[in-house]
Amino acid sequence: MHIITFTCPECSTIVAANELEKNRVMKCPGLNCRTVLRFEDLPENEQEHFLEYRDQYQI
Protein backbone atom coordinates (compact mmCIF):
# COMPACT_ATOMS: atom_id res chain seq x y z
CA MET A 1 0.00 0.00 0.00
CA HIS A 2 1.13 3.51 -0.85
CA ILE A 3 0.53 6.03 1.96
CA ILE A 4 -0.76 9.33 0.59
CA THR A 5 -0.85 12.46 2.74
CA PHE A 6 -1.09 16.18 2.23
CA THR A 7 0.62 18.83 4.35
CA CYS A 8 -1.24 22.07 5.02
CA PRO A 9 0.77 24.89 3.45
CA GLU A 10 -0.06 27.22 6.36
CA CYS A 11 0.42 25.18 9.54
CA SER A 12 2.08 21.95 8.31
CA THR A 13 -0.65 19.69 9.70
CA ILE A 14 -0.63 16.37 7.84
CA VAL A 15 -3.96 15.08 6.49
CA ALA A 16 -4.57 11.62 5.02
CA ALA A 17 -5.76 11.39 1.43
CA ASN A 18 -8.78 9.30 2.44
CA GLU A 19 -10.01 12.19 4.64
CA LEU A 20 -9.58 14.64 1.78
CA GLU A 21 -11.35 12.32 -0.66
CA LYS A 22 -14.21 11.62 1.75
CA ASN A 23 -14.87 15.31 2.40
CA ARG A 24 -13.53 16.74 -0.91
CA VAL A 25 -13.33 20.17 0.81
CA MET A 26 -12.50 20.52 4.48
CA LYS A 27 -11.14 23.02 6.97
CA CYS A 28 -7.62 22.10 8.04
CA PRO A 29 -7.77 20.23 11.37
CA GLY A 30 -4.72 22.15 12.62
CA LEU A 31 -5.17 24.20 15.78
CA ASN A 32 -6.25 27.77 14.91
CA CYS A 33 -5.74 27.13 11.18
CA ARG A 34 -8.46 28.37 8.84
CA THR A 35 -6.98 26.99 5.61
CA VAL A 36 -9.39 25.11 3.36
CA LEU A 37 -7.98 21.85 1.98
CA ARG A 38 -9.28 20.08 -1.12
CA PHE A 39 -8.77 16.64 -2.62
CA GLU A 40 -7.72 18.48 -5.79
CA ASP A 41 -4.75 19.91 -3.83
CA LEU A 42 -3.11 16.48 -4.08
CA PRO A 43 -0.91 15.96 -7.13
CA GLU A 44 -2.91 14.45 -10.00
CA ASN A 45 -0.98 11.15 -10.00
CA GLU A 46 -1.71 10.67 -6.28
CA GLN A 47 -5.41 11.43 -6.80
CA GLU A 48 -5.55 8.83 -9.57
CA HIS A 49 -3.68 6.24 -7.50
CA PHE A 50 -5.96 6.79 -4.51
CA LEU A 51 -9.14 6.53 -6.59
CA GLU A 52 -7.91 3.42 -8.39
CA TYR A 53 -7.10 1.64 -5.10
CA ARG A 54 -9.69 3.31 -2.87
CA ASP A 55 -10.77 0.04 -1.21
CA GLN A 56 -7.24 -0.41 0.20
CA TYR A 57 -7.46 2.94 2.01
CA GLN A 58 -10.61 2.26 4.03
CA ILE A 59 -10.14 2.55 7.79
Secondary structure, 3 states (H helix, E strand, C coil): CCCCEEECCCCCCEEEHHHHHHHCEEECCCCCCCCEEEHHHCCHHHHHHHHHCHHHHCC
